[in-house]
Amino acid sequence: MAEIIESQALKIIITFLAGAAKEWFIENTETITTWTVFKHEFLKIHSSPATKQLAAQRLRNRQQRLNEPIIEYYIDIMKLCKTVDPDMTAVSKVDNLLHGLKSSLMKEVLRHAPETPD
């Protein structure tokens, strides 16, 4: 299947939407100017509460595993944060990252006093 560029995806997405999602898109067409904006707003409005609740529970309990590379842990935490709250603050993301970080890495990370998860 050929890859679709984001501007094309935004133009054709309406053909894949139905019901309330389609109505929402039509009502918000003027403010949805990019694919990134569409994804963010769509997930914010149409994610199920159960999905968010499960992600919140996983986020609270997530610990970096013994041999898990830090990048894998970071990516998983960032995905969970986005699912729980697409508008989560940088401070909250950092807190979530630190919460389950291996103690052997914690001291070094805290020494740098990160304010953003980047």
C-alpha positions in Angstrom: 0.0 0.0 0.0 1.3 3.4 -0.9 2.2 5.8 1.9 -0.1 8.8 2.3 1.4 12.1 3.3 -0.2 13.8 6.3 -2.0 16.5 4.2 -3.6 13.8 2.1 -4.6 11.8 5.2 -6.3 14.9 6.6 -8.3 15.3 3.4 -9.5 11.7 3.2 -10.0 10.9 6.9 -13.7 11.9 6.8 -14.4 8.9 4.5 -13.2 6.6 7.3 -15.3 8.3 10.1 -18.9 7.5 11.0 -21.5 8.6 13.5 -20.4 11.0 16.3 -16.8 10.9 15.1 -17.8 12.1 11.7 -20.1 14.8 13.1 -17.3 16.0 15.4 -14.9 16.2 12.5 -17.3 18.2 10.4 -18.0 20.6 13.2 -14.3 21.2 13.9 -12.9 21.2 10.3 -11.8 24.8 10.6 -9.7 24.2 13.7 -8.2 20.9 12.6 -5.6 22.2 10.2 -2.9 19.4 10.5 -2.8 15.7 10.9 -1.1 16.1 14.3 -3.9 18.4 15.5 -6.5 15.9 14.3 -4.8 13.0 16.1 -4.4 14.9 19.3 -8.0 16.3 19.4 -9.5 13.0 18.2 -7.9 11.0 20.9 -8.7 13.6 23.5 -12.4 13.5 22.6 -12.9 9.9 21.5 -10.7 7.8 23.8 -12.7 5.5 26.0 -12.6 6.1 29.7 -11.7 2.4 30.2 -8.6 2.8 28.0 -7.5 5.9 30.0 -8.2 4.2 33.3 -6.2 1.1 32.3 -3.3 3.3 31.0 -3.4 5.3 34.3 -3.2 2.1 36.3 -0.3 0.8 34.1 1.5 4.2 34.5 1.2 4.1 38.3 2.6 0.6 38.5 5.2 0.8 35.7 8.7 0.0 36.8 11.8 -0.3 34.7 12.6 -3.9 34.3 16.0 -5.3 35.3 17.5 -5.5 31.8 15.2 -3.1 30.1 17.0 -0.3 28.1 16.2 3.1 29.3 14.9 4.1 25.9 12.3 1.4 25.9 11.2 2.4 29.4 11.0 6.1 28.3 9.0 5.3 25.2 6.5 3.2 27.1 6.0 5.9 29.8 5.6 8.6 27.2 2.9 6.6 25.4 1.1 5.9 28.7 1.2 9.6 29.6 -0.2 10.6 26.2 -3.1 8.0 26.6 -3.9 9.1 30.1 -3.8 12.9 29.3 -2.7 14.2 25.9 -2.1 17.6 27.6 -0.1 16.3 30.5 2.5 18.8 31.7 6.2 18.2 31.3 6.6 18.2 35.1 4.0 15.3 35.4 5.8 13.4 32.7 9.1 13.8 34.5 7.5 12.6 37.7 6.1 9.5 36.0 9.4 8.8 34.4 11.2 9.1 37.7 8.6 7.0 39.6 9.5 3.7 38.1 13.2 4.3 37.1 15.7 1.8 38.4 17.3 3.1 41.6 20.8 2.6 40.0 19.9 5.3 37.5 17.8 7.6 39.8 20.7 9.3 41.5 22.3 10.3 38.2 19.0 11.6 36.7 18.2 13.6 39.8 21.7 15.2 39.7 20.7 16.8 36.4 17.3 18.0 37.9 15.3 17.5 34.7 12.4 19.8 34.1 11.2 18.3 30.9 11.1 14.7 29.7 13.1 15.4 26.6 
